[in-house]
Amino acid sequence: METLSVELSERSYPIFIGPGLLNDAGRLRPYLGRGRAFVVSNDIVAPLYLNVVKQMLGESYGGEIILPDGEAHKTLGTISKIYDWLLRAKADRQTTLVALGGGVVGDIAGFAAATYQRGINFLQIPTTLLAQVDSSVGGKTGVNHPLGKNMIGAFYQPKCVLIDTQVLETLPQREVKAGLAEVIKYGLVNQPEFLAWLTSNAEDILALDDEKLTELIRVCCQAKADIVAADEREAGLRALLNLGHTFGHAIETASGYGTLLHGETVAMGMVMAADLSRRLDLLTAEQAAEVRGILENDFSIPVIPPGQISAEDYLDLMSSDKKAEQGKIRFILLKSLGHAVLRGDVPLKLLRETLSAGEELCR
């Protein structure tokens, strides 16, 4: 087992990573507090892992809240249903919510924990690769709005994150590849050596080699922990972890939540960010092509966005992105493979060229 720490003074918390951790009965108990623990999961994950989590929680277990699976249910309506459930159960401020699932479950449960009675205890047990390497760490919680992804939420840190690598064995291959898009993002942002390690071990990673997965998750979580410790509320450095997300969130919103997986839209967005970087003379044409090749050829992740999204659709949605400031769209771009930069001075003409190139790819 690997143990990392997110250093946030009195709100610091551990990340446990390794195979078979769901069988470690006492692992969660120091982080439960004095009240009952309620598990928030979905109808795909709960049949697989709810019983073993019940055993981990022991006498603290108070019940479960099972949500429908999918991004389409990441809404304020779902949050309201969790509040209803907690109120009927007479959950108090000593209650702990345990998120058992992927990024959608973690974001929903975290936001409910942040806002129920102004904040209750919260633990993360992520069951998808994307959640394990990214969304379960760092305290971003929230829900979607029809006009924008993750526009309603809060920064709210868990008490611990428990990552059992063996749960990935039940994950569909499409979900694994979507998670790998976020993994590759870490290499592109500031870890060129890790990027090289990923490409050289692509076959073993796709085959879910346990040793490689543990190392991969450790590197990503350590990178995320270091950045969150330095910039918890995304004032500067943490924004670099949004490489591909400005384009990707627009794709996800325009195509309808749940049509594409989040990691798939991030992959598409990273290819578009690389293209825009090339047009700004930050990357060479060969480097931009390499970004696409790593995603599409090495890891078989789809990179072509849906054809129904026009350049005007992109511009409208991106102008509402959380990273926009004073009407200007800010982009995370690449100066090299392993060096990301934040830019708010992108000429509209070059942006339109990238968007138009994306449209051409779809035809």
N, C-alpha and C positions, 0 to 999 in steps of 0.2 A: 504493500500500500504506500502511496505517496501522500504526504500531507503538506499543503500550502497554506498561506495565510493572506487574507486581504487586510492590510494594515490601515485601519481607520480609527486609531486611538481607542476610546472606550467601546466603539462599535465594530472593532475588528472581529473577524470570524474565520474559521478554518474551512478548507476545501479538502475533502477526503477522496482519493482516486485509487481505484484498483478493482480487480475481479472479485466477485462474491461478497461485496460489502453489504448487500441486503440480507445476508445471513449472519451479520454481526449484530446480535440482539441488543447489545448495550451501547452501540455507537451513537444513537440519537439522544439518549436519555439526559445527558448533561445539558442539552440545549432546549429542553421542552418547557421549562418553567414549572409553575405550580398548578396550572389548570389542565383542562382536558385538551386533547389534540384531535383535530378534525382533518381528515385527508380530503384534499381537492384533487380529483382525477378526471379522466374521461372514459367513455364507454369502450375504448380500444385498449387502454393501458390497464384499467382497473381489473378486468378478468385475469390478466397476466400476473400482476404484482401486488394487488391490494392485500391479499391474505398474508403475504410475508411481511408487508409493512405493518399490518395490524400486530403481528407477533413482535416486531421491533418496538412498537409503541407500548405494548403490554397494558398495564392498568390505566395508563394515561389515555388510551384510545376512547374517543367519544362518538365516532361515527364518520360517515363519508358523504361527500357531496360529489355526485357523478354528473359531469357535463357532457353534452354531445361533442364529438370530435370535430375539430376543424377551425380554421381561421375565421370562417363566417360567423362563428359564435363568440368571437372576441369583441363583445359589445357591452355597453352600459346596461342593457337588459339582462345579460348574464350576471353582471356584478350585482344587480338588484335582487336576482334570485338567490345569490349566495347570502346577501344580507338577510333576506326573508328566512332562509334556512337557519342561519346563526341565531336570529332573534327568537325563532320558534324553539330552538334548542337551549335558549337562555345562556348563550355563550357570553362570557364576561371578559374583562381586560386581561385575565390570566390565561386566556385561550391561546393555543398555538394552531396555526394553519400549516399543513404539510402539503406542499405542491408535489404531486406524483404524476409526471407526464413531460411533454415537450415544452417548447417555448410558449405556446399559447396558454397552456395550463399554468405555467410559472408566472407569466405576465398577469393573468387574471387573478390568481390566488394572491400574488404579491400586492396588487392594487387593492384587493379586498382587505388584506391584512393592514395595509397602510391607512385605510380610511374607516374601517370598522372600529367604533368607539375611539377614534383618533389614533389608532395604531395598536396592533397586537402582534404577538410573536409569530415568526414565519420561518419555515425551513424549506430547502429545495432538494428534491430528489429527481434530477432530470433523467429522462429515459430516451431522449434522442441525441444524436451526435451534435446537432446544432445547439441544443440547449446545454449540453455538457461543456462545449468549448466556448460558449459565448453568453447566451441569454440568462443562464442561471447565476452568473457571476456579475456583480457590479451594481445590483439594486435598481435597474430600470424596470418599472412595472407599468402596466396600462392597458388600454383597449383602443380599438380602431373607431374611426368615425367614417361615415360614407364619403366624406370629402378628403380624408387623409388618414394614413396609417399611423398608429401610436400617438395620436394627437391629444389624448386625454390620459393622464397618468401621474406618477410620482416617483421620485427617487426614494427607495426604501430597501434597506439592506436586510438579507436573511441572517439568521443566527448561525447557520452552517449550511454547507452544500455537500451532499453525499453523492458521489459518482461511481456507480457500479458499471464497469465496462462490459460485463457479461450481458447486460440487458440489450446491448446492441445486436445480439444474435437474433433477436425477434424483430428487428427493425427492417422494413422493406428496403430493398436496394436503392430505390429512388430517394428515400429519406436519408440514407447514408450519404449518397452523393450530394444531396442538398446541404447536408452538414459540412461536407468537405469544402464547399465553396467558402464558408466562413473560416475554415482552417487555412485555406490558401490565402485568404485575405490577410491573416496575420503575417505570413511570409512576405507578401507584397508591400505591406505597410512599413515594416522596419526590421525584418529578419530574413535577409537573403540566404543565410546559411540554412535556415529552417526550410525555406522554399526549395533549395537544392535537395535537402534530405527527403522532402515530400515526394518530389518527382522521381528520385532514385528508389524509393520504397513504395511506389504507387500500387504495384501488384499485391504486395503483402497487406497494405492498408485496405484496399478494396476487398480483400479476402478476410478482413476483420481479424488479422493476427493480433492476439491479445497484448503481446509485448509492445508492438508498434503502436497500437491504439492508446495504451497507457502513456507512452512517451509523447505521442501527439497531443493528447488531452492535457498532459502536464505542462507542455511548452505553451499551449494556448492559454491555459488558466493562469500560468505565471505571468505571461505578458499582459493579460487582462487585469490581473490583480495589481501589478505594478502601475499600470496606467490609471486605474481607478483610485489607488492610494494617492497618486499625484494630482488627480483632477476628477474628483467624484462626480461633479455636476456638469461636466462637459463644457467647461469654459474655454478650453483650448486643445490640449494634447489629446484628450479622449475623443474628440471629434474625428481624429484620424482613423479610428476604428469603424467609421461609417463609409469607408471606401466602397463605392458601388451602390450605396444605399439611397442616394438622392435620385438616381435613375431607377433603382430597383423598387423603391417605395411607390414611385409613379406608375411603374408597370403593374405592381401588385394591386394598387387601387383601381387603375383603369380596367384591368382584366377581370376584376371581381374577386374579392377575398376568398381564398381557398381554391381558385382555379389553378394557380401555380404555387409551388412551395416557396417560402421566403428565401431559402438558400438559392433556389433556381433564379429568382429575380435579382438577387445580389450578384450572381455570376454574370447575368446579362448586363447588369449595371456596371460591373468591373470592366467588362469588355468595352462598354461605351465610354467609361472614364479613361481607359487607356487610349481609345481613339481620340478623345478630346485632348488628352495630354500630348499626343502626337501632333495634333493640329496647332497646339501652342508651342511646339518645338521643345517640349520637356522630354519626350521619349522619341526614339527613332522608330521608323516604320517596323523594323525588325523586332524591337522590344515590344511594341504594341501587339504584333502578331504572336509573340511568345506568350503574352498574357492569355490570349485566346487559346493558344495551343495547349497550355498547361491544363486549363479548365476542360476544353472540349476533347482533346486527344489523350492526355495522360489520365484523366479521371472521368471522361464520358459524361460531363455535366452539360446540359443544354445551355446555349448562349444566345440563341436567336429569339428576340422578343416577339410577342403576339402581333399579328399584322394589323389589328384594328386600331392601334394607338397612333394618332397623328402627331406631328411636331407640335401643333397647337395644344393638344391634350397634355403632352409632356410639359410644356412651358407653364400651362395653367396649374397643373398639379405640383410641379417643382417649386413654384412661387409660394406655395403654402407649406413647404417642407419646414420642419423644425429648425433646420440649420440656416434658413433664409434670415437675413437681417436687413431691416429698413428697405424692403422691397428688392434686395439683391440676392440672387441665388448663389449660395456658396457650395463649392465642389471640393471633394477630396480627390486630388489628382496624383500622378506618379512622375517623379523626376528620374527614377530608375526602378528596376525591380527590387524593392527593398527600401524605398525612400518615398514616402507619401508626403504631400503638402496640402495645406488648405488654401484655396484661392477664391476670392470674391470679386475678381476683376476679369472674368471671362467675357470676351466680346460676344455679343449676341449672334453675330454672323457665324463665328466658328461653332458656337453651340448648335445653331440651326443646321450646320453642315453635318455635325455628328448625329443629330436627330434624323436628318434626312437619310444618312447612310444606314441608320437603324431601320428606317422604313423600307429601304431598298433590300435589306437582308431578308425581310419578311415576305417578299414577293416571289 
